[in-house]
Amino acid sequence: MSRTPGSSSSGGSARAWRDALVAVVAGFAVMAAVAAAGLVFAGAGGLPDGAFPHVLAAVVVMAAGGSLEVSGGAGLLAGAEASLSVVPLSVTLAGALTTGYLFLRPLHNRAVARPRELVGRAVPLVLLWLLALTGVTFLARATFGISTGDSPIGTITDLLDSEPTVGFEADLPATLLYGLLWILGLLLIALLVSRRAPLPARLVRFHSALRPAAFATMLLLLSYVVLGIGVGVVVAATQGHADRTFAVILLGLPNLVWLALTLGFGGVWEGRVEGPFGLPMPQLLDQVLRGSDLSTVDVSSLAEQDSRAWWLVAVAAVLLLGTGVLAAVRSPAHVRPWQHALHLGVAVALATLTVCLLGRIQAQFGLSLLGIGDVDGLGGQVELVPVLWRNVGLGLLWGAVAGFLGALLARPLHRRGRVDEPSAAARPPG
């Protein structure tokens, strides 16, 4: 009786732990490198009191799905309300691509793997990932003083030597919970999108339904990131503020370009930006969101400020159609157009749901004097949230249309002699 190599031996177990350690170390190293570069471009390299490593750790924690608790105050004189909820998706994407690739690499070039082997590969990686995340979480804490300038509270705090402060600390239980969901989701997606990674024998028959659509949708999201990098480099070279532009590229580019994808197929977001604080974002988006009232962000509202926003629709249509063609080309020839429509519609809808959940932004800081009211110039908020079910529903619709049209366009592209279904001899034993 044959055995999967290394699956039942101590050597195989040791190899799995070694591969998992490499994947975890590389994933966190890449996230730390990207986050550090982004923070330097954002001007955080000169933070006082050695705070940079703590801020870097906080960014990595948020990128890995973790949660931060933000607090502030000024003794008995003032109270502060602060909150921050944002995922730096550039850092997240870099870590996910690195870790996912290294997880899949030892599994390539086989069609079938025993469930025990996949579990034996996944468990060490998950445990080491959570252990590393715990270590980073303990580093992700710091407190900063806030300059009050010439405000009334500034005069009082100078007299009483009570400087307003704001601090952050990673929430360990929440970070480990969300970090567990993050790494499990990454491993599942990695197995879904990879054409060369093995599946358990009972799941091989779902290969044609899941993997082509999943891979094409992943490539759609990465295509937006590549386009965003190109646009960002051009903007940095021609319009100045290169440091700020590169900070956005290295910290939050997917937050913007995947937002553009949802807007391109008719999605809607809501939000506001008020006060002196704000997250780096295109001026056009800032103009639409600026104000105390909740604003609607869609292609129409952006086009009122700049008619070039309509290009978002054209880009989404072209890339979604290309996604449909790619999914059809990678699928067996026996898959019918309506099946392509169903597969890609579901894949794009799930991708849209993920983008909406990860792309929301909420940041707020307010400082009140003696409980009377907010101090002018020292409070502000940034908020951007999706109209979830509209966006997901439109993603389903556009994905289905792209899948159907892509299947029709891909018919002459199918290679001759392609095997429609696995033969009896090629099928894995039941």
Beta strands, then each sheet from edge to edge (+ up, - down):
strand 1: 68-74
strand 2: 78-85
strand 3: 141-145
strand 4: 165-170
strand 5: 269-274
strand 6: 295-297
strand 7: 361-369
strand 8: 373-374
strand 9: 380-386
sheet 1: 3+ 4- 1+ 2- 7+ 8-
sheet 2: 3+ 4- 1+ 2- 7+ 9- 5+ 6-
end
